[in-house]
Amino acid sequence: MVYQDVISPIKDVRTYRVNFLLWKEQWDAYIAPPIPLNWKCVKFEENSAAQIPTEKGIYAFVIEPRLPQFPSHGYVTYIGETGHNSNRNLRKRFRDYLNDKKKPKRNLIHSMLTTWEDYLYFYYVEVDPSQMDIKQLEQKLLDTFTPPYSQEGYSTEIKAAVKLSRV
């Protein structure tokens, strides 16, 4: 009977293990984009969808515990872009993820959305494609933060290193 009490919490803890690559050289190499990025944030939940603009841009999922009397902090888990090669916009992408949460299309993304649902925030920034290449900005942010749920979009050099770190 004692074994059951020990094994159950250990099994549960494995659900919450996420492999983050904190790569200080990539942070040091980051160069701010030529345009200001005015990031906004909403809790990732159904009633936040109306707040998301119908513009193109970049978005990131961030796990934030938001504990009382503790400094603000978060874990960047996924970075994506909208509108590079499609007419998708930030609100449509937000709704896509709401649908993915209900009907899984990608297991890893579904896991992120459901495991962290009470602590998951959607950060977004509108980017005018005539001012900056959205795909290039996404790659730059992916290479800098190497979010664990992002599988594609890295530069060739970084992709190999990220793949090795996740083995």
Rosetta constraint file for C-alpha pairs under 8 A:
AtomPair CA 1 CA 5 HARMONIC 6.93 0.50
AtomPair CA 2 CA 6 HARMONIC 6.66 0.50
AtomPair CA 3 CA 7 HARMONIC 6.02 0.50
AtomPair CA 4 CA 8 HARMONIC 6.02 0.50
AtomPair CA 5 CA 9 HARMONIC 7.10 0.50
AtomPair CA 6 CA 10 HARMONIC 6.67 0.50
AtomPair CA 7 CA 11 HARMONIC 6.18 0.50
AtomPair CA 8 CA 12 HARMONIC 6.32 0.50
AtomPair CA 9 CA 13 HARMONIC 6.11 0.50
AtomPair CA 10 CA 14 HARMONIC 6.62 0.50
AtomPair CA 11 CA 15 HARMONIC 7.22 0.50
AtomPair CA 12 CA 16 HARMONIC 7.43 0.50
AtomPair CA 13 CA 17 HARMONIC 6.86 0.50
AtomPair CA 15 CA 115 HARMONIC 7.80 0.50
AtomPair CA 16 CA 115 HARMONIC 7.46 0.50
AtomPair CA 18 CA 148 HARMONIC 7.08 0.50
AtomPair CA 19 CA 148 HARMONIC 6.30 0.50
AtomPair CA 19 CA 166 HARMONIC 7.04 0.50
AtomPair CA 20 CA 146 HARMONIC 7.64 0.50
AtomPair CA 20 CA 147 HARMONIC 6.90 0.50
AtomPair CA 20 CA 148 HARMONIC 5.82 0.50
AtomPair CA 21 CA 145 HARMONIC 7.86 0.50
AtomPair CA 21 CA 146 HARMONIC 6.33 0.50
AtomPair CA 21 CA 147 HARMONIC 7.61 0.50
AtomPair CA 21 CA 148 HARMONIC 7.60 0.50
AtomPair CA 21 CA 162 HARMONIC 7.71 0.50
AtomPair CA 21 CA 165 HARMONIC 7.13 0.50
AtomPair CA 22 CA 145 HARMONIC 7.32 0.50
AtomPair CA 22 CA 146 HARMONIC 7.71 0.50
AtomPair CA 23 CA 27 HARMONIC 6.63 0.50
AtomPair CA 23 CA 144 HARMONIC 7.67 0.50
AtomPair CA 23 CA 145 HARMONIC 7.58 0.50
AtomPair CA 24 CA 28 HARMONIC 6.14 0.50
AtomPair CA 25 CA 29 HARMONIC 6.14 0.50
AtomPair CA 26 CA 30 HARMONIC 6.35 0.50
AtomPair CA 26 CA 143 HARMONIC 6.92 0.50
AtomPair CA 26 CA 144 HARMONIC 5.00 0.50
AtomPair CA 26 CA 145 HARMONIC 7.64 0.50
AtomPair CA 27 CA 144 HARMONIC 5.52 0.50
AtomPair CA 27 CA 145 HARMONIC 7.43 0.50
AtomPair CA 29 CA 144 HARMONIC 7.84 0.50
AtomPair CA 30 CA 140 HARMONIC 7.68 0.50
AtomPair CA 30 CA 144 HARMONIC 6.44 0.50
AtomPair CA 33 CA 37 HARMONIC 7.91 0.50
AtomPair CA 33 CA 137 HARMONIC 7.54 0.50
AtomPair CA 34 CA 132 HARMONIC 7.79 0.50
AtomPair CA 35 CA 131 HARMONIC 7.43 0.50
AtomPair CA 35 CA 132 HARMONIC 7.50 0.50
AtomPair CA 37 CA 125 HARMONIC 6.32 0.50
AtomPair CA 37 CA 126 HARMONIC 7.81 0.50
AtomPair CA 37 CA 127 HARMONIC 7.89 0.50
AtomPair CA 38 CA 125 HARMONIC 5.82 0.50
AtomPair CA 38 CA 126 HARMONIC 7.60 0.50
AtomPair CA 39 CA 123 HARMONIC 6.42 0.50
AtomPair CA 39 CA 124 HARMONIC 5.49 0.50
AtomPair CA 39 CA 125 HARMONIC 4.70 0.50
AtomPair CA 39 CA 126 HARMONIC 7.97 0.50
AtomPair CA 40 CA 123 HARMONIC 5.54 0.50
AtomPair CA 40 CA 124 HARMONIC 5.45 0.50
AtomPair CA 40 CA 125 HARMONIC 6.34 0.50
AtomPair CA 41 CA 121 HARMONIC 6.65 0.50
AtomPair CA 41 CA 122 HARMONIC 5.62 0.50
AtomPair CA 41 CA 123 HARMONIC 4.33 0.50
AtomPair CA 41 CA 124 HARMONIC 6.37 0.50
AtomPair CA 42 CA 48 HARMONIC 6.36 0.50
AtomPair CA 42 CA 51 HARMONIC 7.93 0.50
AtomPair CA 42 CA 121 HARMONIC 5.74 0.50
AtomPair CA 42 CA 122 HARMONIC 5.41 0.50
AtomPair CA 42 CA 123 HARMONIC 6.61 0.50
AtomPair CA 43 CA 48 HARMONIC 6.68 0.50
AtomPair CA 43 CA 119 HARMONIC 7.89 0.50
AtomPair CA 43 CA 120 HARMONIC 6.32 0.50
AtomPair CA 43 CA 121 HARMONIC 4.39 0.50
AtomPair CA 43 CA 122 HARMONIC 6.03 0.50
AtomPair CA 44 CA 48 HARMONIC 6.74 0.50
AtomPair CA 44 CA 117 HARMONIC 7.29 0.50
AtomPair CA 44 CA 120 HARMONIC 5.64 0.50
AtomPair CA 44 CA 121 HARMONIC 4.96 0.50
AtomPair CA 44 CA 122 HARMONIC 5.51 0.50
AtomPair CA 45 CA 49 HARMONIC 7.43 0.50
AtomPair CA 45 CA 98 HARMONIC 7.49 0.50
AtomPair CA 46 CA 98 HARMONIC 6.89 0.50
AtomPair CA 48 CA 52 HARMONIC 7.17 0.50
AtomPair CA 49 CA 91 HARMONIC 6.41 0.50
AtomPair CA 49 CA 94 HARMONIC 6.66 0.50
AtomPair CA 49 CA 95 HARMONIC 6.79 0.50
AtomPair CA 50 CA 91 HARMONIC 7.61 0.50
AtomPair CA 52 CA 90 HARMONIC 6.46 0.50
AtomPair CA 52 CA 91 HARMONIC 5.06 0.50
AtomPair CA 52 CA 94 HARMONIC 7.70 0.50
AtomPair CA 53 CA 89 HARMONIC 7.78 0.50
AtomPair CA 53 CA 90 HARMONIC 6.17 0.50
AtomPair CA 53 CA 91 HARMONIC 5.75 0.50
AtomPair CA 53 CA 126 HARMONIC 7.93 0.50
AtomPair CA 54 CA 89 HARMONIC 5.34 0.50
AtomPair CA 54 CA 90 HARMONIC 5.78 0.50
AtomPair CA 54 CA 91 HARMONIC 5.40 0.50
AtomPair CA 54 CA 92 HARMONIC 7.45 0.50
AtomPair CA 55 CA 89 HARMONIC 5.16 0.50
AtomPair CA 55 CA 90 HARMONIC 5.95 0.50
AtomPair CA 55 CA 91 HARMONIC 7.73 0.50
AtomPair CA 55 CA 126 HARMONIC 6.14 0.50
AtomPair CA 55 CA 127 HARMONIC 7.70 0.50
AtomPair CA 56 CA 81 HARMONIC 7.75 0.50
AtomPair CA 56 CA 82 HARMONIC 5.30 0.50
AtomPair CA 56 CA 83 HARMONIC 5.27 0.50
AtomPair CA 56 CA 88 HARMONIC 7.15 0.50
AtomPair CA 56 CA 89 HARMONIC 4.70 0.50
AtomPair CA 56 CA 90 HARMONIC 5.84 0.50
AtomPair CA 56 CA 126 HARMONIC 5.79 0.50
AtomPair CA 56 CA 127 HARMONIC 5.88 0.50
AtomPair CA 56 CA 128 HARMONIC 6.78 0.50
AtomPair CA 56 CA 129 HARMONIC 7.66 0.50
AtomPair CA 57 CA 81 HARMONIC 5.77 0.50
AtomPair CA 57 CA 82 HARMONIC 5.41 0.50
AtomPair CA 57 CA 83 HARMONIC 7.08 0.50
AtomPair CA 57 CA 89 HARMONIC 7.16 0.50
AtomPair CA 57 CA 90 HARMONIC 6.40 0.50
AtomPair CA 57 CA 124 HARMONIC 7.10 0.50
AtomPair CA 57 CA 125 HARMONIC 5.60 0.50
AtomPair CA 57 CA 126 HARMONIC 4.35 0.50
AtomPair CA 57 CA 127 HARMONIC 4.44 0.50
AtomPair CA 57 CA 128 HARMONIC 7.24 0.50
AtomPair CA 57 CA 134 HARMONIC 6.68 0.50
AtomPair CA 58 CA 79 HARMONIC 7.40 0.50
AtomPair CA 58 CA 80 HARMONIC 5.84 0.50
AtomPair CA 58 CA 81 HARMONIC 4.36 0.50
AtomPair CA 58 CA 82 HARMONIC 6.35 0.50
AtomPair CA 58 CA 90 HARMONIC 7.65 0.50
AtomPair CA 58 CA 124 HARMONIC 5.69 0.50
AtomPair CA 58 CA 125 HARMONIC 5.47 0.50
AtomPair CA 58 CA 126 HARMONIC 6.68 0.50
AtomPair CA 58 CA 127 HARMONIC 7.02 0.50
AtomPair CA 58 CA 134 HARMONIC 7.18 0.50
AtomPair CA 58 CA 138 HARMONIC 6.67 0.50
AtomPair CA 59 CA 79 HARMONIC 5.78 0.50
AtomPair CA 59 CA 80 HARMONIC 5.38 0.50
AtomPair CA 59 CA 81 HARMONIC 6.11 0.50
AtomPair CA 59 CA 90 HARMONIC 7.53 0.50
AtomPair CA 59 CA 122 HARMONIC 6.89 0.50
AtomPair CA 59 CA 123 HARMONIC 5.43 0.50
AtomPair CA 59 CA 124 HARMONIC 4.15 0.50
AtomPair CA 59 CA 125 HARMONIC 6.41 0.50
AtomPair CA 60 CA 76 HARMONIC 6.87 0.50
AtomPair CA 60 CA 77 HARMONIC 7.37 0.50
AtomPair CA 60 CA 78 HARMONIC 5.44 0.50
AtomPair CA 60 CA 79 HARMONIC 4.31 0.50
AtomPair CA 60 CA 80 HARMONIC 6.31 0.50
AtomPair CA 60 CA 122 HARMONIC 5.90 0.50
AtomPair CA 60 CA 123 HARMONIC 5.08 0.50
AtomPair CA 60 CA 124 HARMONIC 6.37 0.50
AtomPair CA 61 CA 76 HARMONIC 6.07 0.50
AtomPair CA 61 CA 77 HARMONIC 5.63 0.50
AtomPair CA 61 CA 78 HARMONIC 5.11 0.50
AtomPair CA 61 CA 79 HARMONIC 6.55 0.50
AtomPair CA 61 CA 120 HARMONIC 6.66 0.50
AtomPair CA 61 CA 121 HARMONIC 5.71 0.50
AtomPair CA 61 CA 122 HARMONIC 4.88 0.50
AtomPair CA 61 CA 123 HARMONIC 6.26 0.50
AtomPair CA 62 CA 74 HARMONIC 6.00 0.50
AtomPair CA 62 CA 75 HARMONIC 5.26 0.50
AtomPair CA 62 CA 76 HARMONIC 4.45 0.50
AtomPair CA 62 CA 77 HARMONIC 5.62 0.50
AtomPair CA 62 CA 78 HARMONIC 7.28 0.50
AtomPair CA 62 CA 120 HARMONIC 5.78 0.50
AtomPair CA 62 CA 121 HARMONIC 5.22 0.50
AtomPair CA 62 CA 122 HARMONIC 6.52 0.50
AtomPair CA 62 CA 123 HARMONIC 7.29 0.50
AtomPair CA 63 CA 74 HARMONIC 5.38 0.50
AtomPair CA 63 CA 75 HARMONIC 5.05 0.50
AtomPair CA 63 CA 76 HARMONIC 6.61 0.50
AtomPair CA 63 CA 77 HARMONIC 7.03 0.50
AtomPair CA 63 CA 116 HARMONIC 6.87 0.50
AtomPair CA 63 CA 119 HARMONIC 5.38 0.50
AtomPair CA 63 CA 120 HARMONIC 4.69 0.50
AtomPair CA 63 CA 121 HARMONIC 6.27 0.50
AtomPair CA 64 CA 72 HARMONIC 7.91 0.50
AtomPair CA 64 CA 73 HARMONIC 6.24 0.50
AtomPair CA 64 CA 74 HARMONIC 4.43 0.50
AtomPair CA 64 CA 75 HARMONIC 6.62 0.50
AtomPair CA 64 CA 119 HARMONIC 5.34 0.50
AtomPair CA 64 CA 120 HARMONIC 6.38 0.50
AtomPair CA 64 CA 121 HARMONIC 7.02 0.50
AtomPair CA 65 CA 73 HARMONIC 7.57 0.50
AtomPair CA 65 CA 74 HARMONIC 7.16 0.50
AtomPair CA 65 CA 119 HARMONIC 5.70 0.50
AtomPair CA 66 CA 70 HARMONIC 7.64 0.50
AtomPair CA 66 CA 72 HARMONIC 6.34 0.50
AtomPair CA 66 CA 73 HARMONIC 7.36 0.50
AtomPair CA 66 CA 119 HARMONIC 7.93 0.50
AtomPair CA 67 CA 71 HARMONIC 7.90 0.50
AtomPair CA 67 CA 72 HARMONIC 7.89 0.50
AtomPair CA 76 CA 145 HARMONIC 7.18 0.50
AtomPair CA 76 CA 147 HARMONIC 5.77 0.50
AtomPair CA 77 CA 147 HARMONIC 4.57 0.50
AtomPair CA 77 CA 148 HARMONIC 5.48 0.50
AtomPair CA 77 CA 149 HARMONIC 5.54 0.50
AtomPair CA 77 CA 150 HARMONIC 7.22 0.50
AtomPair CA 78 CA 147 HARMONIC 5.18 0.50
AtomPair CA 78 CA 148 HARMONIC 6.79 0.50
AtomPair CA 78 CA 149 HARMONIC 5.29 0.50
AtomPair CA 78 CA 150 HARMONIC 5.09 0.50
AtomPair CA 79 CA 138 HARMONIC 7.05 0.50
AtomPair CA 79 CA 141 HARMONIC 7.45 0.50
AtomPair CA 79 CA 142 HARMONIC 6.44 0.50
AtomPair CA 79 CA 147 HARMONIC 7.00 0.50
AtomPair CA 79 CA 150 HARMONIC 6.53 0.50
AtomPair CA 80 CA 138 HARMONIC 6.36 0.50
AtomPair CA 81 CA 134 HARMONIC 6.74 0.50
AtomPair CA 81 CA 135 HARMONIC 6.78 0.50
AtomPair CA 81 CA 138 HARMONIC 6.18 0.50
AtomPair CA 82 CA 86 HARMONIC 7.51 0.50
AtomPair CA 82 CA 87 HARMONIC 7.84 0.50
AtomPair CA 82 CA 88 HARMONIC 5.50 0.50
AtomPair CA 82 CA 89 HARMONIC 5.29 0.50
AtomPair CA 82 CA 90 HARMONIC 6.16 0.50
AtomPair CA 82 CA 93 HARMONIC 7.14 0.50
AtomPair CA 82 CA 134 HARMONIC 7.79 0.50
AtomPair CA 83 CA 87 HARMONIC 5.21 0.50
AtomPair CA 83 CA 88 HARMONIC 4.94 0.50
AtomPair CA 83 CA 89 HARMONIC 5.88 0.50
AtomPair CA 83 CA 134 HARMONIC 7.87 0.50
AtomPair CA 84 CA 129 HARMONIC 7.87 0.50
AtomPair CA 84 CA 133 HARMONIC 7.98 0.50
AtomPair CA 84 CA 134 HARMONIC 6.13 0.50
AtomPair CA 84 CA 135 HARMONIC 6.08 0.50
AtomPair CA 88 CA 92 HARMONIC 6.09 0.50
AtomPair CA 88 CA 93 HARMONIC 6.74 0.50
AtomPair CA 89 CA 93 HARMONIC 6.22 0.50
AtomPair CA 90 CA 94 HARMONIC 6.13 0.50
AtomPair CA 90 CA 124 HARMONIC 7.56 0.50
AtomPair CA 90 CA 126 HARMONIC 7.98 0.50
AtomPair CA 91 CA 95 HARMONIC 6.23 0.50
AtomPair CA 92 CA 96 HARMONIC 6.10 0.50
AtomPair CA 93 CA 97 HARMONIC 6.39 0.50
AtomPair CA 94 CA 98 HARMONIC 6.47 0.50
AtomPair CA 95 CA 99 HARMONIC 6.24 0.50
AtomPair CA 96 CA 100 HARMONIC 6.15 0.50
AtomPair CA 97 CA 101 HARMONIC 6.15 0.50
AtomPair CA 97 CA 113 HARMONIC 7.93 0.50
AtomPair CA 98 CA 102 HARMONIC 6.76 0.50
AtomPair CA 99 CA 103 HARMONIC 5.97 0.50
AtomPair CA 99 CA 104 HARMONIC 7.77 0.50
AtomPair CA 100 CA 104 HARMONIC 4.77 0.50
AtomPair CA 100 CA 105 HARMONIC 5.99 0.50
AtomPair CA 100 CA 106 HARMONIC 7.55 0.50
AtomPair CA 100 CA 109 HARMONIC 7.75 0.50
AtomPair CA 100 CA 110 HARMONIC 6.23 0.50
AtomPair CA 101 CA 110 HARMONIC 5.48 0.50
AtomPair CA 101 CA 113 HARMONIC 5.91 0.50
AtomPair CA 101 CA 114 HARMONIC 6.55 0.50
AtomPair CA 104 CA 110 HARMONIC 5.60 0.50
AtomPair CA 105 CA 110 HARMONIC 7.44 0.50
AtomPair CA 106 CA 110 HARMONIC 6.06 0.50
AtomPair CA 107 CA 111 HARMONIC 6.05 0.50
AtomPair CA 108 CA 112 HARMONIC 6.38 0.50
AtomPair CA 108 CA 149 HARMONIC 6.58 0.50
AtomPair CA 109 CA 113 HARMONIC 6.20 0.50
AtomPair CA 109 CA 149 HARMONIC 6.64 0.50
AtomPair CA 110 CA 114 HARMONIC 6.10 0.50
AtomPair CA 111 CA 115 HARMONIC 5.64 0.50
AtomPair CA 112 CA 116 HARMONIC 5.93 0.50
AtomPair CA 112 CA 117 HARMONIC 7.75 0.50
AtomPair CA 112 CA 149 HARMONIC 7.31 0.50
AtomPair CA 113 CA 117 HARMONIC 5.51 0.50
AtomPair CA 113 CA 120 HARMONIC 7.45 0.50
AtomPair CA 116 CA 120 HARMONIC 5.67 0.50
AtomPair CA 127 CA 131 HARMONIC 7.54 0.50
AtomPair CA 127 CA 132 HARMONIC 7.10 0.50
AtomPair CA 127 CA 134 HARMONIC 6.89 0.50
AtomPair CA 128 CA 132 HARMONIC 6.55 0.50
AtomPair CA 129 CA 133 HARMONIC 5.65 0.50
AtomPair CA 129 CA 134 HARMONIC 6.13 0.50
AtomPair CA 132 CA 137 HARMONIC 7.61 0.50
AtomPair CA 133 CA 137 HARMONIC 6.37 0.50
AtomPair CA 134 CA 138 HARMONIC 6.17 0.50
AtomPair CA 135 CA 139 HARMONIC 6.23 0.50
AtomPair CA 136 CA 140 HARMONIC 6.19 0.50
AtomPair CA 137 CA 141 HARMONIC 6.26 0.50
AtomPair CA 138 CA 142 HARMONIC 6.07 0.50
AtomPair CA 138 CA 153 HARMONIC 7.42 0.50
AtomPair CA 139 CA 143 HARMONIC 5.99 0.50
AtomPair CA 139 CA 153 HARMONIC 5.66 0.50
AtomPair CA 139 CA 154 HARMONIC 5.39 0.50
AtomPair CA 139 CA 155 HARMONIC 6.45 0.50
AtomPair CA 140 CA 144 HARMONIC 6.20 0.50
AtomPair CA 140 CA 154 HARMONIC 7.90 0.50
AtomPair CA 141 CA 145 HARMONIC 6.09 0.50
AtomPair CA 141 CA 146 HARMONIC 7.92 0.50
AtomPair CA 142 CA 146 HARMONIC 5.16 0.50
AtomPair CA 142 CA 147 HARMONIC 6.71 0.50
AtomPair CA 142 CA 150 HARMONIC 7.90 0.50
AtomPair CA 142 CA 153 HARMONIC 7.07 0.50
AtomPair CA 142 CA 154 HARMONIC 5.92 0.50
AtomPair CA 143 CA 154 HARMONIC 5.80 0.50
AtomPair CA 143 CA 155 HARMONIC 6.82 0.50
AtomPair CA 143 CA 158 HARMONIC 6.20 0.50
AtomPair CA 146 CA 150 HARMONIC 7.51 0.50
AtomPair CA 146 CA 162 HARMONIC 7.08 0.50
AtomPair CA 152 CA 159 HARMONIC 7.97 0.50
AtomPair CA 154 CA 158 HARMONIC 6.08 0.50
AtomPair CA 154 CA 159 HARMONIC 5.25 0.50
AtomPair CA 155 CA 159 HARMONIC 5.88 0.50
AtomPair CA 156 CA 160 HARMONIC 6.71 0.50
AtomPair CA 157 CA 161 HARMONIC 7.01 0.50
AtomPair CA 158 CA 162 HARMONIC 6.07 0.50
AtomPair CA 159 CA 163 HARMONIC 6.10 0.50
AtomPair CA 160 CA 164 HARMONIC 6.31 0.50
AtomPair CA 161 CA 165 HARMONIC 6.24 0.50
AtomPair CA 162 CA 166 HARMONIC 6.43 0.50
AtomPair CA 163 CA 167 HARMONIC 6.79 0.50
